[in-house]
Amino acid sequence: MALRFPRFSQGLAQDPTTRRIWFGIATAHDFEIHDDITEERLYQNIFASHFGQLAIIFLWTSGNLFHVAWQGNFESWIQDPLHIRPIAHAIWDPHFGQPAVEAFTRGGATGPVNIAYSGLYQWWYTIGLRSNEDLYIGALFLLLLSAISLVAGHLVHVAIPGSRGEYVRWSNFLDIPPHPQGLGPLLTGQWNLYAQNPDSSSHLFSTSQGAGTAILTLLGGFHPQTQSLWLTDIAHHHLAIAFIFLIAGHMYRTNFGIGHSLALASLGVITSLVAQHMYSLPAYAFIAQDFTTQAALYTHHQYIAGFIMTGAFAHGAIFFIRDYNPAQNEDNREHKRKKLEEKYRLIRQSFKKGKQRLIPESKKKKRNSEKIAIPTT
């Protein structure tokens, strides 16, 4: 006999009503209530979900790369990023009449197209992509090798050399070190050598003119030509924040409710900050001059921040309901216990006042008369 959906709950699978479908969807990721769940399988399911989400993100990015390489004008755009409009994709609509075709034929295209305001062109140009072939290879790479660890050193090994006119590809990535001294400064403890000889203020992006050799700097300010942050400053920032995340990642258990709440709250705040920083501290080359793209990215990230913060509030409530044990905190005056007690008093008082308002005046008078004490002889 074939197993019915949901397989994780045989009791629910035998339900003859549509409750089986809706409850199955609603509890699919509530791993702790699944049949035969163990702590080991719980952790496996959680991390499988994490990598499943990463796979979806990489698949989406792969689709963007493929469609721009197929229908976009990336190679033309990089020749003049300030004046050529980036094309997102072509419009194939049989209902378009001649006026609509003429109105949407722009950006140097031969037919109707949509203009890209996603910032993808600026992103890809910044990280060292220069041709449609690079986009196709990137799409195939993300489609077949969706492993986040393989992209970890891209900024230092590909993007920074690309900004200096030195293009690292599969054919030469073993021959071009990111720094002239290689791993020597790292192994000898002379890390300051990685910050020496940075790009000059006369550096032309994507060329060797005015380029230096530093890979980790703290220059501050913006690149004079692209009006974006220095790539070597960004690399330094990523290296520093990686240590913080490595430490923070070991500060809570994966299946502990308060951990999810803190993680979502942190991510929500970070996403909101990203929305603000994308226009005040632009990281991608030439994106500072595309105001429509900046406005679109700001709105996009603020929406995401709101959704993530909603999840943070939900997991915070789950922690107080499921994981918090008042009996274990009876002898200390910690903030959570006092907060819960204060809320309990407020709710009880509000409930009493609301109940009093629902009692008719005639019954209130009757109750008051019954409360009058009868004198004893």
N, C-alpha and C positions, 0 to 999 in steps of 0.2 A: 504494500500500500504506500503510495507516494505521500510524503509529508506535506501538510498544508502550511501556508503562511499563517502565523509566524512560527518558524522552527524553534525559536528560543523559548517558547512557552506552549507546551502541549495542552494545558488547560484552556488557554485562549484559542488555540488552533481548532479545538472542538466546538467552539461557540458557533451556533447556526446563524446568528444574526450578523449584520454589518459591523457590529461592535468589534468583531475579530479583526477587521481591516483597520479601522480607525485607531483602536487601542494598540494594535500591532505596530502601526506607524509611529504613534506617540511614544511608545516605550522601547523602540528599537535600540536606542542608545542608552537606556537605563540599564546598564550591564549588571548591576547588583541584584536585580530581580529576575534575571534569566535563569532558566533551569540549569542545574549542575554547574553553577558558577563557582570558581575557586579564586583565591587571591592572585595566583599566577595567571590564570586565564583572564582575569579582570585587567591586569596590567597589559597583557598581550592585546586585548581588544582596544584599550585606550590608545596604545601606541600605533596600532593598525589604523585607527581612525585618524590619528595625526598625519600619518604618511599618506593615507587616502586623500585627505584634504590637500596636502602638498602636491599630489599627483594631479588633482583637478586644476590647481593653480598653474602648474607647469603646462598642462594640456591647453588651458586657455591662452597662456602666453605663446605657446607654440602656434596656435591658430592665428594670433595677431601677426606673428612674424611671417607666416606663410601667406596671408592675405595681402599684406603690404608688399611683399616681394612679388606677388602675382599681379596685383592690380594697382599698386601705389606708384609713387614717383621718388623713391628714396634716393636713388643715384643722382637725380636732378636736384633734389632738395639740398643735398650736402654741398653742392656747388655754390649755392646762394641761400643760406638758411633764413636770412632776414626778409627776402622778397618773394621767394617761391612758396606757395601754400602747400602744405603736406596733404596728400590724398589718403583717406582711410580705405576706401574701397569703391568699386564701380556701382552704379545703380542700374539694375536691369528690371525695368518696369514697363510692361506693354501698354500701360495706360498713359504714358508720357506722350503729350503732343509736342509739336515743334517748339512752342514757347517754353515749355518745361525743360526740354532737352537743352535749349540755348541757355536757360537760366542756371542749370546745374553743370554745364560744361565749363570747368574752370581749372586752375592750377596747372595749365599746360596739357590737360587731358584731351582726348579726341571724342569723348562721350561724357554723359552725365556722371558725376562722382560726388561723394561726400567728402568734405574737408575734415581732416583729423584734428581734434582739439584735445586729444588724450595725453599729449606729451610723449608718446612713444618714439616719435622721430628724434626728439631731443635726447631722450634716454639712450637710444641705440647709438646715436652719434657720439655721445659722451663716453660710452663704454667701449668704443673702438670699432664698431661695425661701419663698413664703408661701401658695400656693394650688395646687390640683390642676392648674389651667391652666398654672402655672409648670412643674410637673413634666412635663406633656405637651409643652410647648414645648422644655424641656430635652432630653427623649427624642428629639424630632424633630431638634433641632439637632445632637446627638451622632451621630445616625444618618446624617444627610445631610452634615454638615460636620465630619468627624473630623480636624480640624486643630488640633494642640496650640498653635500660635502664637495662635489666636483666643481662647484661654482665659488667656493670660499675664497680662493686666491685670485679671482678674476681681476679685481680692481688694480692690484699691484702688478700682475703678470701680463695683462692685456690692455686695460683701459689707459693707464698712465703712459706706457710706451706708445700707444696709439695717439695720444694727445701730443706726443713729441715727434710724430711722423714715422714711427717705427712700428710696423704692423706685425703682430705675432699671430701666426696661424698654425694649423696642425703640422705643416711642413717644416716649420722653423722654431717651434716653441722650446725645443731642447737646446737650441743654439744661442738664444737671446736671453741672458739673465736679466731679472728686473733691476738689478743694481750692479755696477761694474765690479764690486768686490764680492758679489754673491752672498754666501752665508757666513763669510768670515767675521764681520762685525757682530752677528748674532751669537756665534759660538765663542768669541773672545770677550763678549760683554761690552764691546765698544759700540753700543747702539746709536750713539750720537752721530756716527758716520753716515747713517741712513738719512739724516736731516741736513747734511751739508750739501752745498751747491744746488739750491732749489731753482725752479724756473724764474726767469727775470720778468720784470713788468713789461718788457717789450716782446714777450713770447707770443707767437702766432699759433693758435690752437691747430693741432693736426699737422704741424711742421716742426722741424728741428731748429728754426730760428728763435733764439733766446731761450732755448730749452736747457734744463739742468739735468742732474742725475739723482737728486734726492727722491725718496719714495715715502718718507714719513715726516711731515713738517707741521708747523703751527704758525703759518704766515698770517692768517687772518685776512679779512677783506675779500674782494672778488677779483677774478681774472679780468684784466682791463678790456679784453676783446669780447669774451663770451658773457661777461657780467654774471658768472656763476662762481661757486666756491672752487678753490684750488683742489684738484683731484688728490694731491698728496696730503692736504689737510683732511679730506674725507677718509682716506685710507688710515690715517692716524686715529681719527675718531672711531672708525670701525674696530680697529685693534683694541683700543682702550675699553670700549663698551662691551666687547666680547668677553673680557675678563669679568665684568660686572654681571653679565647674564649667566656665565658659567657658575658663579657663586650663587646667584639668586635661584638658579634652577635646582639647587640642592637644598633649598630652605623649607620645602613643604612636600608632603606626600602627594602623589598623583591623584589618589582617590579621596583626598580630604577636602571637604566642601569649601573651607575658608581659603584654601589654595587657589581653587578655581575663581573665587570671588576676587582675590587680590590680583591674580593674573589678568582677568578680564578688566578690572578697574585700571590697572597699570596700562594695559594695551589700549583701552579707550582713551585715557589721557594722552598717551603717546600719539595715537592716531589724530586726535584733535590738534596736538602740537605740530604734527606733520603737516596738517592742512594749513596752519598759519606759517610754518617755516618754508613751505614750498614756494611762497611768493616773497617772503622777506629774506630768506637765505636760499635762493635757488641752487640746486645741485647739478642740474643738467645744462649743458652748453646751449646758449641762445634761447632758453625757455623764458628768460626774464623779459624779452621783447615781445612775447606772444601773450597778450593780456587776456584774450578769450580762453586760451588753454589754462592759464593760471586760475581764472575764476571758476572754470569747470572743475579743475582738480581740487580747489578749496571746498566747493560744495560737495563733491563726491566724498572726500575724506571726512568732512563733518557729519555727513549722513552715516557713514560707517562707524564713526566714533559714538554716535547716539545709539546705534543698534548694539554695539559691544557693551556700552555702559548699562543698557537694559539687562543684558546677560549678567553683568557684575552684580546688579541689585538683586536679581533672581537667585544667584548662587549665594549671596550674602544671607538672604532670607532662609535658604535651604540649610546653611550652616547653623543658624540660630535654632531652627526647628529640629534638625536631625542630629547634628554633630555636637552641639553645645550641651554640656551636662551641668545643670545648676548645682547638683549635689557635690560635684568635685570642686566647686568654687565657693563653698559655703563660708570658709574661714578667711578668705581674703577679700579685699575691697577693690577688686579689679573693675575696670571700666565697663566691660561687657555685662557683668552681673548687675551693677548699679543701673545701667541703661535699661536692661530688661525689666528690673523692678519698677523703675520710674514709668516705663511704658505700661506695665501692668496696672499701676495705680491710676494712671490717666484714663486707660480704657475702662476700668471698673467704674470710675467716677462718671465718665461720659455715659456708660450704659445705665447707671442708676438715674442720672438726670433725664435721659431719653425715656426711660421707663416711666418716670414720674409725669412727664408731659403727656404720655398716652393714657393716663388714668383720668376719667371724667371728674369734673368738679364735685358732683354729687357723691361719688365714691370716696373722694378725698375727705369731704366733710364727715362722712360716716366713719371713716377710719380714724379721723382726729377725735371724734366724740367717743369712740371705743377706747382710745388711749387715755381718757380722763380717769384718773385714779379715784376709786370709790373709798371714802373715808371709813375706817373701821371703828367700831364702838368698843 
